[in-house]
Amino acid sequence: MDILLPLVIALTAAIGAAAPTRPHAGYTLRFNVAYRTPSRGIFTGNLYQPTAKSTRARPALLVLHGGGWADGSDYSTGVRFLSRRLAQAGYVVFNINYRLNRQRGYFPRDIRDVKNALAFMDRNARAWNINPHRVALVGASAGAHLVLMAAYTPNSGGFAIRQRFVKPAAVVGYYTPTDLTQIEHLRGPMRPLVLRLVKGYLHPPHGRLTLALLKKASPISYVKTAVPTMLVQGLGDNLVPPAQAFELARKLKARRIPVQVVKIPGVGHAFNDWRDAARRQALQQVETFLAHRLRH
């Protein structure tokens, strides 16, 4: 087996390198690019590259889907729409998969997956014509939790990876669970679902959630090392209460870390529907935030 392992890794890398590419209006799309080898069909993403010529290295985005740490993929409607839109705006976009609960992607393994994808983008900066110092992370729901954790946490302890990468310049979270300790105060019909999702993700020893574990897995615990942040929050969200975004913003402001909260009135916990005016206006604000943080 030890003799065959280098061959398996080489073949996996070759398959990733030969991922099919399709042209689209304003960008090309390359499927199933492996950011770890062997990829196991998990550590892959779809790469969106603008077709317009650029003499300067482009800003880039790492995009993550939601799904309660248990479901979803880089083919989810919301992240596909967002990736296309931002690639057409001139960003190189890497929309990735990460380990889910059923793939043993328990905390903090999937956070290391995100950091490995960042390191992969660093290694391919010249080939992809991107500036590794102008990279932002964008995520939805559980993906938003992961991008904040990857951007905020130090590369040490359980969050460490061996590869070097540049700390992201900014992060954007849609419907972000920022403080998992608040599940104890959640009321209403969504409480059993939220408890099940969080417990399934944190995979606590002996099946018991502790306050220390919930704090360790919460972005709000790492504001000292946070980066400029935008939080997009539906005010009708009964899965991730809006108060979580407001409290994180308050703590970031106290640290003088740039933060913006985009409030969408009457909208619940949903990322896939972009038809209404309020969500499109929120997206315009995200684009303005990214342009300010990455293009200047």
Phi, psi and omega per residue, in radians:
M1 nan -0.697 3.128
D2 -1.087 -0.563 3.131
I3 -1.250 -0.633 -3.078
L4 -1.393 -0.383 -3.022
L5 -1.025 -0.807 3.106
P6 -1.030 -0.629 3.124
L7 -1.158 -0.740 3.117
V8 -1.064 -0.786 3.142
I9 -1.099 -0.750 3.137
A10 -1.102 -0.736 3.128
L11 -1.136 -0.688 3.129
T12 -1.124 -0.742 3.117
A13 -1.103 -0.698 3.137
A14 -1.129 -0.671 3.106
I15 -1.112 -0.745 3.106
G16 -1.091 -0.713 -3.115
A17 -1.170 -0.463 -3.095
A18 -1.687 0.299 -3.118
A19 -0.985 2.385 -3.069
P20 -1.135 2.549 -3.137
T21 -2.083 2.374 3.102
R22 -2.167 2.360 3.083
P23 -1.405 2.493 3.065
H24 -2.371 3.065 3.138
A25 -1.176 1.853 3.065
G26 1.604 -0.136 -3.128
Y27 -2.776 2.856 2.955
T28 -1.944 2.597 -3.106
L29 -2.105 2.131 3.125
R30 -1.951 2.137 -3.020
F31 -1.555 2.612 2.917
N32 0.931 0.887 3.041
V33 -1.429 2.126 -3.077
A34 -1.437 2.197 3.077
Y35 -1.745 -0.124 2.978
R36 -2.402 2.558 3.094
T37 -2.199 2.406 -0.129
P38 -1.184 2.550 -3.033
S39 -1.357 -0.415 -3.134
R40 0.989 0.336 -3.106
G41 1.259 0.167 -3.091
I42 -2.002 -0.870 -3.008
F43 -1.457 1.122 -3.109
T44 -2.349 2.912 3.074
G45 -2.739 2.898 3.063
N46 -1.757 2.259 -3.042
L47 -1.813 2.103 3.110
Y48 -1.841 2.109 -3.127
Q49 -2.158 2.175 3.122
P50 -1.036 2.491 -3.126
T51 -1.547 -0.323 3.125
A52 -1.119 2.464 -3.140
K53 -1.192 2.484 3.089
S54 -2.484 2.210 3.126
T55 -1.464 -0.218 3.132
R56 -1.937 2.662 3.075
A57 -1.094 2.395 -3.046
R58 -1.512 2.741 2.908
P59 -1.263 2.734 -3.067
A60 -2.390 2.748 -3.121
L61 -2.286 2.404 2.979
L62 -1.856 2.114 -2.990
V63 -2.013 2.383 -3.125
L64 -2.220 2.384 3.107
H65 -1.363 2.884 3.032
G66 -1.731 -2.902 3.137
G67 2.327 0.387 3.073
G68 1.135 0.492 -3.093
W69 1.094 0.106 -3.029
A70 -2.153 -0.203 -3.016
D71 -2.634 3.108 3.085
G72 1.617 2.938 3.130
S73 -2.841 3.122 3.113
D74 -1.209 -0.099 3.069
Y75 -1.666 0.034 3.108
S76 -1.039 2.465 -2.995
T77 -0.961 -0.805 -3.066
G78 -1.067 -0.841 -3.098
V79 -1.273 -0.517 3.071
R80 -1.151 -0.772 3.101
F81 -1.063 -0.830 -3.112
L82 -1.104 -0.727 -3.132
S83 -1.107 -0.770 3.105
R84 -1.069 -0.825 -3.086
R85 -1.053 -0.778 -3.080
L86 -1.337 -0.528 3.037
A87 -1.150 -0.698 3.091
Q88 -1.147 -0.408 3.096
A89 -1.468 -0.052 3.036
G90 1.918 0.100 3.113
Y91 -1.636 2.523 2.882
V92 -1.415 2.206 -3.024
V93 -2.120 2.225 3.068
F94 -2.013 1.852 -3.062
N95 -1.760 1.868 -2.893
I96 -1.926 2.820 2.865
N97 -1.630 2.807 3.047
Y98 -2.560 2.891 -3.095
R99 -1.143 2.259 3.069
L100 -1.646 3.038 -3.119
N101 -0.956 -0.769 -3.091
R102 -1.225 -0.230 3.081
Q103 -1.804 0.339 -3.130
R104 1.087 0.641 3.122
G105 -1.566 0.713 -3.088
Y106 -1.173 2.739 3.066
F107 -0.981 2.342 -0.008
P108 -1.783 0.454 -3.048
R109 -1.064 -0.728 -3.100
D110 -1.235 -0.424 3.037
I111 -1.175 -0.672 3.050
R112 -1.162 -0.555 3.056
D113 -1.031 -0.775 3.140
V114 -1.099 -0.750 3.131
K115 -1.160 -0.606 3.062
N116 -1.143 -0.640 3.073
A117 -1.150 -0.669 3.064
L118 -1.081 -0.784 3.126
A119 -1.084 -0.662 3.101
F120 -1.113 -0.707 3.082
M121 -1.106 -0.688 3.075
D122 -1.037 -0.803 -3.102
R123 -1.148 -0.473 -3.112
N124 -1.807 0.284 -3.069
A125 -0.997 -0.785 -3.110
R126 -1.219 -0.759 -3.124
A127 -1.128 -0.597 -3.118
W128 -1.633 -0.048 -3.119
N129 1.012 0.878 3.089
I130 -2.118 2.721 3.079
N131 -1.720 1.954 -3.077
P132 -1.128 -0.261 3.083
H133 -1.524 -0.033 3.114
R134 -2.191 1.024 3.137
V135 -2.083 2.331 3.066
A136 -2.140 2.743 3.095
L137 -1.908 2.422 3.126
V138 -2.314 2.265 -3.134
G139 -2.534 2.816 3.128
A140 -2.118 2.266 3.042
S141 0.985 -2.062 3.103
A142 -1.030 -0.628 3.069
G143 -1.125 -0.577 3.076
A144 -1.183 -0.716 3.060
H145 -1.010 -0.754 -3.088
L146 -1.209 -0.677 -3.124
V147 -1.212 -0.633 3.073
L148 -1.162 -0.741 3.128
M149 -1.105 -0.750 -3.139
A150 -1.151 -0.634 -3.122
A151 -1.358 -0.577 -3.039
Y152 -1.542 -0.648 -2.973
T153 -1.346 2.600 3.056
P154 -1.232 2.809 3.104
N155 -1.560 1.195 -3.106
S156 -2.667 2.939 3.132
G157 1.034 -2.436 -3.131
G158 -1.233 -0.166 -3.133
F159 -1.700 0.048 -3.008
A160 -1.464 2.513 2.922
I161 -2.166 2.830 -3.082
R162 -1.379 -0.530 -3.091
Q163 -1.330 2.597 3.095
R164 -1.503 2.559 3.059
F165 -2.677 2.769 3.134
V166 -1.510 2.347 3.124
K167 -1.059 2.344 -3.105
P168 -1.008 2.602 -3.139
A169 -1.394 -0.387 -3.097
A170 -2.898 2.923 3.118
V171 -2.539 2.513 3.105
V172 -2.206 2.220 3.122
G173 -2.137 2.205 3.024
Y174 -1.685 2.142 3.064
Y175 0.960 1.008 -2.912
T176 -1.568 2.157 2.928
P177 -1.245 1.861 -3.068
T178 -1.741 -0.382 -3.064
D179 -2.495 1.690 -3.079
L180 -1.236 -0.271 3.100
T181 -1.158 -0.339 -3.084
Q182 -1.311 -0.119 3.117
I183 -1.118 -0.414 3.118
E184 -1.145 -0.421 -3.094
H185 -1.782 0.006 -3.114
L186 -1.243 2.370 3.133
R187 -2.186 2.869 3.067
G188 1.746 -3.092 -3.022
P189 -1.189 -0.310 -3.113
M190 -1.455 -0.200 -3.057
R191 -1.002 -0.831 3.141
P192 -1.040 -0.691 -3.141
L193 -1.133 -0.816 -3.122
V194 -1.084 -0.774 3.117
L195 -1.052 -0.725 3.141
R196 -1.140 -0.745 -3.132
L197 -1.133 -0.816 -3.113
V198 -1.152 -0.734 3.128
K199 -1.138 -0.704 3.102
G200 -1.112 -0.588 -3.120
Y201 -1.372 -0.803 -3.085
L202 -1.325 -0.395 3.019
H203 0.854 0.985 -2.989
P204 -1.219 2.595 3.052
P205 -1.023 2.376 3.117
H206 1.117 0.233 3.061
G207 1.264 0.272 -3.064
R208 -2.018 2.122 3.069
L209 -1.321 2.308 3.089
T210 -1.993 2.735 3.113
L211 -1.071 -0.679 -3.140
A212 -1.079 -0.738 3.129
L213 -1.177 -0.746 3.125
L214 -1.083 -0.690 3.092
K215 -1.152 -0.755 -3.112
K216 -1.075 -0.523 -3.094
A217 -1.652 0.209 -3.057
S218 -1.911 2.203 3.093
P219 -0.946 -0.580 -3.080
I220 -1.114 -0.279 3.116
S221 -1.377 -0.118 -3.010
Y222 -2.170 0.539 -3.096
V223 -1.124 -0.424 3.139
K224 -1.070 -0.518 -3.103
T225 -2.041 0.478 -3.104
A226 -1.342 2.951 3.086
V227 -2.110 2.907 3.074
P228 -0.868 2.343 -2.911
T229 -2.334 2.445 2.925
M230 -2.124 2.302 3.115
L231 -2.053 2.162 3.093
V232 -1.824 2.135 -2.982
Q233 -2.365 2.155 2.993
G234 -1.312 2.246 -3.077
L235 -1.302 -0.208 3.074
G236 -1.737 0.285 -3.090
D237 -1.263 2.045 3.101
N238 -1.833 0.133 3.074
L239 -1.754 -0.811 3.021
V240 -2.068 1.771 -3.077
P241 -0.993 2.372 3.141
P242 -0.952 -0.481 -3.136
A243 -0.999 -0.453 3.135
Q244 -1.146 -0.736 3.105
A245 -1.142 -0.736 -3.097
F246 -1.140 -0.692 -3.127
E247 -1.211 -0.708 3.077
L248 -1.090 -0.759 3.126
A249 -1.042 -0.712 3.138
R250 -1.073 -0.751 -3.119
K251 -1.236 -0.623 3.085
L252 -1.144 -0.747 3.113
K253 -1.077 -0.664 3.115
A254 -1.093 -0.483 3.091
R255 -1.605 0.035 -3.115
R256 1.051 0.607 3.022
I257 -1.663 2.182 -3.090
P258 -0.963 2.302 3.139
V259 -2.612 2.495 3.038
Q260 -2.321 2.454 3.041
V261 -2.039 2.146 3.095
V262 -1.767 2.029 -3.101
K263 -1.716 2.281 3.116
I264 -1.982 1.817 -3.074
P265 -1.101 2.430 3.005
G266 1.258 0.141 -3.079
V267 -1.877 2.354 3.131
G268 -1.576 -2.714 -3.064
H269 -1.497 1.467 -3.086
A270 -2.580 2.354 -3.104
F271 -2.080 -0.263 -2.980
N272 -1.502 -0.340 -3.073
D273 -1.735 1.967 -3.102
W274 -1.919 0.252 -2.985
R275 -1.388 -0.517 -3.044
D276 -1.382 2.711 -3.038
A277 -1.114 -0.662 -3.067
A278 -1.086 -0.738 -3.122
R279 -1.257 -0.582 3.089
R280 -1.219 -0.630 3.068
Q281 -1.143 -0.671 3.078
A282 -1.090 -0.698 3.117
L283 -1.110 -0.664 3.079
Q284 -1.074 -0.667 3.096
Q285 -1.179 -0.645 3.061
V286 -1.083 -0.769 3.136
E287 -1.097 -0.679 3.099
T288 -1.126 -0.759 3.117
F289 -1.060 -0.822 -3.129
L290 -1.124 -0.715 3.121
A291 -1.074 -0.724 -3.133
H292 -1.170 -0.739 -3.057
R293 -1.382 -0.497 -3.010
L294 -1.921 -0.449 -3.064
R295 -1.614 -0.234 -3.090
H296 -2.046 nan nan
